[in-house]
Amino acid sequence: MNTYGCGLWVQSAPLGTGTRTLAVRGSSGTSTTVVDYTLVVTAR
């Protein structure tokens, strides 16, 4: 699934339970951002 964001905002479909990786990649001019988050999604 690809999700696109602009600035500080992002919208994604709901995640199912389990361990997920959120990968953020971006660039503007000579600046580049590469961030990986590991999310653990649990049911309530």
C-alpha distances in whole Angstrom, upper triangle without the diagonal:
4,7,10,13,17,20,20,17,13,12,9,9,11,11,13,16,16,15,12,11,11,11,13,14,17,20,23,26,27,25,22,20,18,17,15,15,16,15,17,17,20,21,24
4,7,10,14,17,17,15,11,10,9,10,13,13,15,18,18,17,14,12,10,10,10,11,13,16,19,22,24,22,19,17,15,15,14,15,16,16,19,18,22,23,26
4,7,10,13,13,11,7,7,6,8,12,12,16,18,19,18,14,13,10,10,9,11,12,15,18,21,23,20,18,16,15,14,14,14,16,16,18,18,21,23,25
4,7,10,11,9,6,7,8,11,14,15,19,22,22,21,17,15,12,11,9,10,10,13,15,18,20,18,16,14,14,14,15,16,18,18,21,21,24,25,27
4,7,7,6,4,7,9,13,15,17,20,23,23,21,18,16,12,12,9,10,9,12,13,17,19,16,15,13,14,14,15,15,18,18,21,21,24,26,27
4,6,6,7,10,13,16,19,20,24,26,26,25,21,19,15,14,11,11,10,11,12,15,17,15,14,13,15,15,17,18,21,21,24,24,27,29,30
4,6,8,12,15,19,21,22,25,27,27,25,22,20,16,15,12,12,10,11,11,15,16,14,13,12,14,14,17,17,21,21,24,24,28,29,30
4,7,11,13,17,19,20,23,25,25,23,20,18,15,15,11,13,12,14,14,18,19,16,15,13,14,14,16,15,19,18,22,22,25,26,27
4,7,10,14,15,17,21,23,23,22,19,18,14,14,12,14,13,15,16,20,21,18,17,15,16,15,16,16,18,17,20,20,23,24,25
4,7,10,12,14,18,20,20,19,16,15,11,12,10,12,13,16,17,21,22,19,18,15,15,14,15,14,16,15,18,18,21,22,23
4,7,9,12,15,18,19,19,16,15,12,13,13,15,16,19,20,24,26,23,21,18,18,17,17,16,17,16,18,17,19,20,21
4,6,8,12,15,16,16,13,13,10,12,12,15,17,20,22,26,27,24,22,19,18,17,16,14,15,14,16,14,17,18,20
4,6,9,13,15,15,13,14,12,15,16,18,20,23,26,29,31,28,25,23,21,19,18,17,17,14,16,13,16,16,18
4,7,10,12,13,12,14,13,16,17,20,22,26,28,32,33,30,27,24,23,20,18,16,15,13,13,10,12,12,14
4,7,9,10,8,11,11,14,16,19,22,26,28,32,33,30,27,23,21,19,16,14,13,10,10,7,10,11,13
4,7,9,9,12,13,17,19,22,25,29,32,35,36,33,30,26,24,21,18,16,14,11,10,7,8,9,12
4,7,8,12,14,18,20,24,27,30,34,37,37,34,31,27,25,22,18,16,13,10,7,5,5,6,10
4,6,10,13,16,19,23,26,30,33,36,36,33,29,26,23,20,16,14,10,8,6,5,7,9,13
4,7,10,13,16,20,23,27,30,33,33,30,26,23,20,17,13,10,7,6,4,6,9,12,15
4,7,10,13,16,20,23,27,30,30,26,23,20,17,14,10,8,6,5,6,7,11,14,17
4,6,10,13,16,20,23,26,26,23,19,16,13,10,7,6,5,6,9,11,14,17,20
4,7,10,13,17,20,23,23,20,17,13,11,8,6,5,6,7,11,12,16,19,21
4,7,10,14,17,20,20,17,13,10,8,6,5,6,9,11,14,16,19,22,25
4,7,10,14,17,17,14,10,7,6,5,6,8,11,13,17,18,22,25,27
4,7,11,14,14,11,8,6,5,7,9,12,15,17,20,22,26,28,30
4,7,10,11,8,6,5,7,9,12,15,18,20,24,25,28,31,33
4,7,7,6,4,6,9,12,15,18,21,23,27,28,32,35,36
4,6,5,7,9,12,15,18,21,25,26,30,31,35,37,39
4,6,8,11,15,18,21,24,28,30,33,35,38,41,43
4,7,10,13,17,20,23,27,29,33,35,38,41,43
4,7,10,13,17,20,24,26,30,31,35,38,39
4,7,10,14,17,20,23,26,28,32,35,37
4,7,10,13,17,19,23,25,28,31,33
4,7,10,14,16,20,22,26,29,31
4,7,10,13,17,19,22,26,28
4,7,10,13,16,19,23,25
4,6,10,12,16,19,21
4,7,10,13,17,19
4,6,10,13,15
4,7,10,13
4,7,10
4,7
4
